[in-house]
């Protein structure tokens, strides 16, 4: 009996080794053949039954910088039982998936159990929404801030269709968000659109998409983003100043205090790249927006610098820190 078991085990090992050997003979197949199923998931199947975390990339970039990887990894770490879905415009069903050595960040993300990298097909995404007529008549090459405007539109449609939490790719998650329907205040009476969450088919987001089309102007920075959210919030609620650290609530919508995501405001964004005597605890925050759009100086995480951002990487995205910094 023992000899039969040993023989069966040997046969299984032999076939396994042969399979892996055949994969290595095919260029760039070891990565793509073993991981391709993660790129063929249906977003509705992934997101409709489990509250997911959503990121969006509207450029053709296939190799995310380390801050993007940190944002996605931190979300996967904080929400281990939920799908973390990264929609990428550069990815499509015919894309030849990159090899590990050529695209280490892409490979790092795709290896995470609850991270899914999906194609961003805007025309298909906008079907059955107010954004479809706008998208099919717009000349994207003539639009200002197109990457940002198309991202503003995509995040509205994704969360309206599937529900979940949208985050910008420079937001590091540090603890779970307990709210279902919420907007994040950037400052008193002013909403961001860098983080928000809703249940599927929430009427607030449908109104946002209608307002997006009705008041479309790509020449005004933020007109389709934080300005849009603030316009709609003022129609939805009577905005007041925050009292202490308390959030505001209106109907079935929460307007979360700036400390929840913006404890360091955008004029002070460089403080993330400073060395602090004592690192802040961020006890009142769910995630941290690092204001990467402001970073025209190209500041990065430097290993051994003991800056605040380096310490955030080490704590909340250790794989990114270990492999990409």
VOGU-3710 file (C-alpha; in Angstrom, 3 decimals, decimal comma):
1> xxxxxxxxxx> 0,000/0,000/0,000  2,818/2,373/0,901  4,634/1,614/-2,370  1,445/2,338/-4,352  1,037/5,691/-2,561  4,673/6,598/-3,219  4,288/5,679/-6,893  1,127/7,801/-7,248  2,820/10,751/-5,547  5,802/10,413/-7,886
11> xxxxxxxxxx> 3,527/10,464/-10,936  1,750/13,605/-9,690  5,053/15,367/-9,053  6,346/14,331/-12,467  3,313/15,756/-14,247  3,476/18,971/-12,173  7,132/19,495/-13,036  6,391/18,844/-16,694  3,574/21,387/-16,683  5,730/24,069/-15,105
21> xxxxxxxxxx> 8,569/23,290/-17,512  6,256/23,740/-20,485  5,130/27,095/-19,109  8,708/28,322/-18,834  9,299/27,433/-22,500  6,589/29,866/-23,591  7,679/33,518/-23,412  5,946/35,531/-20,694  3,480/32,707/-20,037  4,382/31,774/-16,489
31> xxxxxxxxxx> 2,851/35,031/-15,235  -0,039/35,345/-17,657  -1,113/31,684/-17,793  -1,325/31,360/-14,031  -2,895/34,765/-13,354  -5,100/35,496/-16,365  -8,287/34,362/-14,631  -7,992/37,370/-12,296  -8,181/39,697/-15,305  -11,313/38,098/-16,751
41> xxxxxxxxxx> -13,628/38,615/-13,800  -17,000/40,277/-14,337  -17,094/43,501/-12,272  -20,762/42,979/-11,454  -20,062/39,492/-10,106  -17,156/40,826/-8,063  -18,719/43,988/-6,674  -22,491/43,590/-6,579  -22,627/41,041/-3,759  -19,638/42,190/-1,719
51> xxxxxxxxxx> -18,843/45,805/-0,908  -15,647/46,397/-2,830  -12,912/49,020/-2,839  -12,414/50,626/-6,258  -9,432/52,375/-7,870  -9,305/53,792/-11,410  -6,464/54,475/-13,870  -7,596/56,385/-16,985  -4,194/56,657/-18,668  -2,661/53,805/-20,666
61> xxxxxxxxxx> -0,058/53,256/-17,935  0,442/49,584/-17,099  3,184/49,855/-14,466  1,849/51,740/-11,421  4,268/53,849/-9,354  4,946/52,804/-5,786  2,365/55,186/-4,279  -0,398/53,592/-6,361  0,768/50,151/-5,277  0,814/51,279/-1,656
71> xxxxxxxxxx> -2,751/52,609/-1,934  -4,033/49,348/-3,418  -2,039/47,108/-1,053  -3,141/49,058/2,025  -6,790/48,678/0,976  -6,293/44,944/0,419  -4,701/44,701/3,866  -7,400/46,701/5,682  -10,277/44,979/3,843  -9,057/41,357/3,539
81> xxxxxxxxxx> -12,558/39,889/3,011  -13,572/42,378/0,321  -12,570/42,625/-3,346  -10,170/45,453/-4,193  -10,725/46,226/-7,872  -8,327/48,339/-9,933  -9,850/49,400/-13,270  -7,096/50,139/-15,811  -7,694/51,684/-19,224  -4,477/50,181/-20,584
91> xxxxxxxxxx> -5,734/46,688/-19,835  -8,129/44,925/-22,191  -9,140/41,408/-23,103  -6,431/41,161/-25,778  -3,650/42,629/-23,655  -0,511/40,520/-23,445  0,038/40,472/-19,715  3,463/41,791/-18,736  6,170/39,611/-17,257  7,244/39,768/-13,638
101> xxxxxxxxxx> 10,668/41,163/-14,422  9,423/43,905/-16,775  6,542/45,100/-14,593  7,287/44,364/-10,926  4,531/46,639/-9,564  1,872/45,140/-11,839  3,019/41,670/-10,856  3,024/42,569/-7,162  -0,595/43,747/-7,253  -1,883/40,852/-9,337
111> xxxxxxxxxx> -0,355/38,387/-6,861  -2,497/39,712/-3,978  -5,398/37,395/-3,198  -8,195/39,961/-3,027  -6,868/42,391/-5,670  -8,384/42,230/-9,170  -7,067/44,228/-12,137  -9,861/44,787/-14,657  -10,130/46,589/-18,020  -11,736/50,026/-17,983
121> xxxxxxxxxx> -14,061/50,191/-20,990  -15,675/53,597/-20,567  -18,171/53,282/-23,408  -19,532/50,066/-21,957  -19,371/51,424/-18,409  -21,425/54,511/-19,254  -24,222/52,567/-20,942  -27,582/53,045/-19,190  -26,331/56,173/-17,395  -26,649/59,919/-18,147
131> xxxxxxxxxx> -22,929/59,899/-19,036  -23,338/57,812/-22,192  -24,648/60,617/-24,446  -21,870/62,941/-23,206  -19,130/60,371/-23,771  -20,223/59,364/-27,270  -20,235/62,946/-28,557  -17,095/64,254/-26,819  -13,732/64,595/-28,578  -11,391/63,469/-25,823
141> xxxxxxxxxx> -8,263/64,665/-27,644  -9,574/68,236/-27,568  -10,544/68,223/-23,890  -8,480/69,786/-21,133  -7,676/67,649/-18,070  -9,090/64,601/-19,881  -7,440/61,981/-17,646  -8,962/63,666/-14,602  -12,370/64,379/-16,152  -12,723/60,818/-17,461
151> xxxxxxxxxx> -11,701/59,518/-14,043  -14,347/61,730/-12,397  -16,980/60,251/-14,704  -15,787/56,654/-14,359  -15,840/56,618/-10,570  -19,419/57,924/-10,490  -20,633/55,264/-12,932  -18,784/52,383/-11,239  -20,065/53,139/-7,748  -23,577/53,869/-9,027
161> xxxxxxxxxx> -23,706/50,548/-10,896  -21,995/48,276/-8,386  -21,764/50,141/-5,086  -18,706/50,166/-2,865  -16,013/52,654/-1,909  -14,019/54,644/-4,443  -10,510/55,843/-3,523  -7,933/57,877/-5,401  -4,673/56,060/-6,070  -2,801/58,244/-3,583
171> xxxxxxxxxx> -4,992/57,316/-0,610  -3,418/55,010/1,991  -5,986/53,048/4,029  -5,278/52,733/7,745  -8,562/51,407/9,218  -11,990/50,298/7,908  -14,599/52,892/6,971  -17,785/52,087/8,907  -20,142/54,151/6,702  -22,225/52,913/3,748
181> xxxxxxxxxx> -23,325/56,135/2,018  -20,828/58,927/2,537  -18,854/61,811/1,120  -15,535/63,024/2,514  -15,139/66,659/3,490  -11,951/68,253/2,272  -12,729/71,304/4,380  -15,772/72,778/6,052  -18,744/72,811/3,616  -16,570/71,548/0,740
191> xxxxxxxxxx> -16,577/67,945/-0,437  -13,819/66,001/-2,125  -14,419/63,273/-4,670  -11,173/61,449/-3,839  -12,982/59,099/-1,457  -16,692/58,304/-1,352  -18,925/55,300/-0,883  -22,513/54,341/-1,696  -24,823/51,400/-2,041  -25,684/50,504/-5,659
201> xxxxxxxxxx> -28,092/52,749/-7,587  -28,080/55,490/-4,979  -30,081/58,483/-6,264  -27,389/60,946/-5,134  -24,945/59,501/-7,685  -27,545/59,472/-10,452  -28,075/63,176/-9,751  -24,307/63,692/-9,848  -24,103/62,104/-13,304  -26,950/64,300/-14,584
211> xxxxxxxxxx> -25,253/67,384/-13,133  -21,929/66,279/-14,644  -23,451/66,420/-18,154  -25,606/69,506/-17,604  -22,726/71,622/-16,224  -19,841/70,053/-18,122  -16,823/72,337/-18,504  -13,396/70,692/-18,653  -11,640/74,072/-18,627  -12,520/74,627/-14,965
221> xxxxxxxxxx> -10,333/72,426/-12,788  -12,438/70,317/-10,438  -15,740/71,297/-12,045  -16,625/67,638/-12,671  -14,996/66,454/-9,429  -15,024/68,067/-5,975  -17,001/71,080/-7,224  -19,659/68,725/-8,592  -19,907/66,792/-5,329  -20,187/70,042/-3,387
231> xxxxxxxxxx> -22,885/71,422/-5,727  -24,942/68,271/-5,323  -24,409/68,079/-1,581  -25,746/71,617/-1,207  -28,884/70,582/-3,100  -29,208/67,419/-1,023  -28,488/68,852/2,434  -28,324/72,069/4,376  -24,587/72,310/4,948  -23,339/73,533/8,289
241> xxxxxxxxxx> -19,924/73,836/9,896  -18,568/70,783/11,687  -18,875/70,749/15,451  -15,702/69,355/16,971  -14,808/66,071/15,276  -18,415/65,040/14,652  -19,550/64,015/11,174  -22,639/65,555/9,588  -25,644/63,459/8,602  -28,406/64,321/6,143
251> xxxxxxxxxx> -31,153/61,901/5,126  -29,289/58,627/4,419  -25,977/60,338/3,625  -23,004/61,073/5,900  -20,622/63,960/5,296  -17,425/62,902/7,032  -15,175/65,300/8,918  -11,950/66,417/7,151  -9,937/64,521/9,767  -11,234/61,213/8,388
261> xxxxxxxxxx> -9,181/61,463/5,167  -7,494/64,869/5,087  -5,788/65,380/8,467  -2,965/67,042/6,526  -4,526/69,624/4,202  -3,321/70,219/0,649  -1,291/73,419/1,392  0,751/71,294/3,827  1,154/68,183/1,618  4,963/68,304/1,923
271> xxxxxxxxxx> 4,661/67,349/5,590  4,155/63,743/4,483  7,743/63,863/3,203  9,168/65,450/6,376  10,806/63,755/9,349  8,614/64,144/12,427  9,893/64,040/16,010  6,891/61,824/16,815  4,755/60,420/14,010  1,076/61,408/14,323
281> xxxxxxxxxx> -1,311/58,645/15,350  -4,106/59,613/12,927  -6,540/58,102/15,435  -9,454/60,026/13,910  -8,713/58,972/10,315  -9,798/56,055/8,119  -7,323/56,780/5,328  -4,796/59,425/4,313  -4,871/61,379/1,070  -1,292/62,262/0,102
291> xxxxxxxxxx> -2,201/64,954/-2,448  0,003/63,513/-5,174  -1,409/65,961/-7,737  0,376/68,722/-5,801  3,680/66,881/-5,956  5,207/68,655/-8,954  8,617/68,337/-7,293  8,590/64,572/-7,747  9,079/63,770/-4,059  9,318/60,031/-3,448
301> xxxxxxxxxx> 9,759/57,568/-0,614  13,426/57,167/0,263  14,479/54,054/2,147  16,055/54,908/5,489  14,907/58,549/5,431  12,562/58,105/8,431  10,062/60,453/6,808  6,383/60,154/7,679  5,558/58,651/4,280  8,296/56,030/4,601
311> xxxxxxxxxx> 6,907/54,960/7,954  3,387/54,790/6,489  4,685/52,512/3,723  6,421/50,224/6,204  3,274/49,883/8,294  0,420/49,834/5,776  1,981/48,540/2,534  5,000/46,481/3,623  5,211/44,420/0,410  5,336/47,561/-1,696
321> xxxxx> 8,002/48,997/0,592  10,054/45,805/0,544  9,898/45,189/-3,216  9,533/48,590/-4,876  11,209/51,192/-2,657
//
